[in-house]
Amino acid sequence: MPRFEFLHKERKRVAIPAVPRLAITLVALERSSLSRAELAARLWPEVPERQRARRLRTLLWRINRLLPSTPVLQASEGRIVLAEQPECVDIHAAWDLAHALVRRSISKQEIRASSPERWAPLKSVVLDGESDEQSVSVQQEWNHLRLLALDSLSQMLLACEEMLLAVEMAESAIKVDPLSESPHRTITAAFMRRSDNATAWRVFQDYSTVLDTELGLMPSLEYRELVSRIKS
């Protein structure tokens, strides 16, 4: 999932040039299909519409020439779809998982029964190494979503008394956004529950220092009240 990867039917990786790669990515990220006009506009926003349409025709021909025996994109009635079923796009499953966690639609029982591997996609970036505007937008959207999902998951794991995994997921959230308070608070609470008040206090102090240095702010009242129990 981290990088764009196209697998041939025999599961062999196939190198795809930059513009065809972006076109396939944009279509793959759609749940159903993308209109020819919208795809062309996303690929060449500064180019006049008629010229975009010509470029798209040529591009679709190029893409399907890359693997003549394995069609990649299909065009029908002015819309573009993946030739394969949408299930072949692994980011869709990760996106659905993240949304389920943010909505808290996964029960505690299911959380407890799940292996750590289930949450692995949430730790991963997407379209790593791609720097075009469209890909950067997707990267940012995914990072915002997975930050919320990891934070929600860490809190649910803490409620399930899964301390170590709760800390692991919270640390993954911090890697997405080092200034996000909620995962730091979860880690602090986890150590407090293990009666490791020294580590809990150190986590709070380190976060307070970074927050003050970077933004000139202090942790929320909720966080300060949590750590006040250490010395009470």
C-alpha positions as CSV (number, residue, x, y, z in Angstrom):
1,M,0.0,0.0,0.0
2,P,2.8,2.6,0.7
3,R,3.7,2.9,-3.0
4,F,1.8,2.6,-6.2
5,E,2.3,-0.9,-7.4
6,F,0.7,-2.6,-10.4
7,L,0.7,-6.4,-10.3
8,H,0.2,-8.5,-13.5
9,K,-2.1,-11.4,-13.4
10,E,0.9,-13.6,-12.5
11,R,1.5,-11.3,-9.5
12,K,4.5,-9.8,-11.2
13,R,5.3,-6.1,-10.6
14,V,5.1,-3.9,-13.7
15,A,6.9,-0.6,-14.0
16,I,4.4,2.2,-15.1
17,P,5.6,5.6,-16.3
18,A,4.6,8.7,-14.3
19,V,1.5,10.1,-16.2
20,P,0.0,6.7,-16.8
21,R,0.6,5.8,-13.2
22,L,-1.2,8.9,-12.0
23,A,-4.2,8.2,-14.3
24,I,-4.5,4.6,-13.0
25,T,-4.2,5.9,-9.4
26,L,-7.0,8.5,-9.9
27,V,-9.3,5.9,-11.4
28,A,-8.4,3.3,-8.8
29,L,-9.2,5.6,-5.9
30,E,-12.7,6.0,-7.2
31,R,-15.3,3.4,-5.9
32,S,-17.1,3.3,-9.2
33,S,-15.9,5.2,-12.2
34,L,-14.5,8.6,-13.3
35,S,-15.8,10.6,-16.3
36,R,-13.4,11.1,-19.1
37,A,-13.7,14.9,-18.7
38,E,-13.0,14.8,-15.0
39,L,-10.0,12.5,-15.4
40,A,-8.5,14.7,-18.1
41,A,-9.1,17.9,-16.1
42,R,-7.3,16.3,-13.1
43,L,-4.4,15.2,-15.2
44,W,-4.0,18.5,-17.2
45,P,-5.8,21.3,-15.4
46,E,-4.0,24.1,-17.3
47,V,-4.7,22.6,-20.7
48,P,-7.7,23.6,-22.9
49,E,-10.6,21.1,-22.8
50,R,-10.3,20.0,-26.4
51,Q,-6.6,19.4,-26.1
52,R,-7.1,17.5,-22.8
53,A,-9.6,15.2,-24.6
54,R,-7.0,14.4,-27.3
55,R,-4.3,13.8,-24.7
56,L,-6.6,11.4,-22.8
57,R,-7.3,9.3,-25.8
58,T,-3.6,8.9,-26.5
59,L,-2.9,8.2,-22.8
60,L,-5.6,5.4,-22.6
61,W,-4.1,3.8,-25.7
62,R,-0.6,4.0,-24.1
63,I,-1.8,2.5,-20.8
64,N,-3.4,-0.5,-22.4
65,R,-0.4,-1.0,-24.7
66,L,1.8,-1.5,-21.6
67,L,0.2,-4.9,-21.1
68,P,-1.8,-5.9,-24.2
69,S,-2.9,-9.2,-22.7
70,T,-4.1,-7.5,-19.4
71,P,-6.4,-4.5,-19.9
72,V,-5.9,-1.9,-17.2
73,L,-8.5,0.7,-17.8
74,Q,-11.8,0.5,-19.7
75,A,-13.7,3.3,-21.3
76,S,-17.5,3.1,-21.7
77,E,-20.2,5.8,-22.3
78,G,-17.8,8.6,-21.4
79,R,-16.6,7.0,-18.1
80,I,-13.3,5.3,-17.1
81,V,-13.2,2.3,-14.8
82,L,-10.6,-0.3,-13.8
83,A,-10.6,-3.4,-15.9
84,E,-10.2,-5.5,-12.7
85,Q,-12.7,-5.6,-9.9
86,P,-12.4,-2.8,-7.3
87,E,-11.3,-5.3,-4.6
88,C,-7.9,-5.3,-6.2
89,V,-7.3,-1.8,-4.7
90,D,-5.9,-2.3,-1.2
91,I,-6.3,1.3,-0.1
92,H,-10.1,0.9,-0.2
93,A,-10.0,-1.7,2.6
94,A,-7.7,0.5,4.7
95,W,-10.0,3.5,4.1
96,D,-13.1,1.5,5.2
97,L,-11.2,0.3,8.3
98,A,-10.2,3.8,9.3
99,H,-13.7,5.2,8.8
100,A,-15.1,2.3,11.0
101,L,-12.7,3.2,13.8
102,V,-13.5,6.9,13.6
103,R,-17.2,6.1,13.8
104,R,-16.6,3.7,16.6
105,S,-18.6,1.1,14.7
106,I,-16.2,-1.7,15.7
107,S,-17.2,-3.3,19.1
108,K,-14.9,-3.9,22.0
109,Q,-15.3,-7.6,21.5
110,E,-14.1,-7.3,17.9
111,I,-11.2,-5.1,19.0
112,R,-10.1,-7.7,21.6
113,A,-10.4,-10.6,19.1
114,S,-8.5,-8.8,16.3
115,S,-4.8,-9.5,15.7
116,P,-2.4,-6.6,15.6
117,E,-1.8,-7.3,11.9
118,R,-5.4,-6.1,11.2
119,W,-4.3,-2.5,12.1
120,A,-1.1,-2.5,10.1
121,P,-2.5,-0.6,7.1
122,L,-3.2,2.4,9.4
123,K,0.5,2.8,10.0
124,S,1.3,3.0,6.3
125,V,1.6,6.1,4.1
126,V,0.1,6.0,0.6
127,L,1.5,6.9,-2.7
128,D,5.0,7.3,-1.1
129,G,7.4,9.0,-3.5
130,E,4.7,10.6,-5.6
131,S,4.9,14.4,-5.6
132,D,2.3,15.6,-8.1
133,E,-0.6,17.8,-6.7
134,Q,-3.2,15.0,-7.0
135,S,-1.2,12.5,-5.1
136,V,-0.1,14.9,-2.4
137,S,-3.8,15.7,-1.8
138,V,-4.6,12.0,-1.4
139,Q,-1.6,11.6,1.0
140,Q,-2.8,14.5,3.1
141,E,-6.4,13.2,3.2
142,W,-5.2,9.7,4.2
143,N,-2.9,11.1,6.9
144,H,-5.7,13.1,8.5
145,L,-8.0,10.1,8.4
146,R,-5.5,7.6,9.8
147,L,-4.5,10.0,12.6
148,L,-8.1,10.0,13.8
149,A,-8.4,6.3,13.3
150,L,-5.2,5.5,15.2
151,D,-6.2,7.8,18.0
152,S,-9.7,6.2,18.2
153,L,-8.2,2.7,18.1
154,S,-5.6,3.5,20.8
155,Q,-8.4,4.8,23.1
156,M,-10.5,1.7,22.5
157,L,-7.6,-0.6,23.2
158,L,-6.9,1.2,26.4
159,A,-10.6,0.7,27.4
160,C,-10.0,-3.0,26.6
161,E,-7.0,-3.0,29.0
162,E,-4.7,-3.8,26.0
163,M,-2.1,-1.4,27.3
164,L,0.9,-2.3,25.1
165,L,-1.0,-2.3,21.9
166,A,-2.8,1.0,22.9
167,V,0.6,2.6,23.3
168,E,1.8,1.2,20.0
169,M,-1.1,2.6,18.1
170,A,-0.9,6.0,19.9
171,E,2.8,6.2,19.0
172,S,1.9,5.5,15.4
173,A,-0.6,8.4,15.6
174,I,2.2,10.7,16.9
175,K,4.4,9.8,13.9
176,V,1.6,11.2,11.7
177,D,1.3,14.4,13.8
178,P,3.8,14.9,16.6
179,L,1.8,17.8,18.0
180,S,-1.5,15.9,18.4
181,E,-2.4,15.8,22.0
182,S,-4.9,13.0,22.2
183,P,-2.4,10.1,21.5
184,H,0.1,11.6,24.0
185,R,-2.7,11.6,26.6
186,T,-3.6,8.0,25.8
187,I,0.1,6.9,26.4
188,T,0.2,8.8,29.6
189,A,-3.1,7.2,30.8
190,A,-1.7,3.7,29.8
191,F,1.4,4.2,31.9
192,M,-0.6,5.5,34.8
193,R,-2.8,2.4,34.8
194,R,0.4,0.3,35.0
195,S,1.4,2.4,38.0
196,D,4.4,3.7,36.0
197,N,3.9,7.3,37.0
198,A,7.4,8.3,36.3
199,T,7.1,7.4,32.6
200,A,3.6,8.9,32.4
201,W,4.9,12.2,33.8
202,R,7.9,12.2,31.4
203,V,5.6,11.7,28.4
204,F,3.5,14.7,29.6
205,Q,6.6,16.9,30.2
206,D,8.2,16.0,26.9
207,Y,4.9,16.9,25.0
208,S,4.5,20.1,27.0
209,T,8.0,21.2,26.0
210,V,7.5,20.4,22.3
211,L,4.1,22.1,22.3
212,D,5.5,25.3,23.9
213,T,8.5,25.4,21.7
214,E,6.6,24.8,18.4
215,L,3.3,26.7,19.1
216,G,3.7,28.6,22.4
217,L,0.8,26.6,23.8
218,M,0.2,24.4,26.8
219,P,-1.6,21.0,27.0
220,S,-5.4,21.1,27.5
221,L,-7.0,21.3,30.9
222,E,-8.1,17.7,30.4
223,Y,-4.6,16.5,30.0
224,R,-3.3,18.6,32.9
225,E,-6.0,17.3,35.2
226,L,-5.1,13.7,34.2
227,V,-1.5,14.1,35.2
228,S,-2.4,16.0,38.4
229,R,-3.5,12.7,39.8
230,I,0.1,11.5,39.8
231,K,1.0,14.0,42.5
232,S,-2.3,14.0,44.4
